[in-house]
């Protein structure tokens, strides 16, 4: 009986150890014509959720073309990160709004 419990416990522990890590949701706000945080770190597979707290439309437009998200006033939009690297992005309507995403594998 004891060896049966040990075998079952071993299977459960191995299954938990091999389970893939859950993707995270990284929240970034756009408020008073500023992006905060200005530098964020995430991993491939994570979701970035931009929260527009302004009464103006904004975008999160990657300079390398990886994403181009439009955020209506007082709305939220998101994108799933597909590749590693450093991505600089900005708002097409307000080019002084700039930020950087550091995406790890």
Buried (B, 14 or more C-beta within 10 A) or exposed (E): EEEEEEEEEEEEEEEEEEEEEEBEEBBBBBEEEBBBEEEBEBBBBBBBBBBBBBEBBBBBBBEEEBBEBBBEEEEEBBBEBEEEEEBEBBBBEBEEBBBBBEBEE
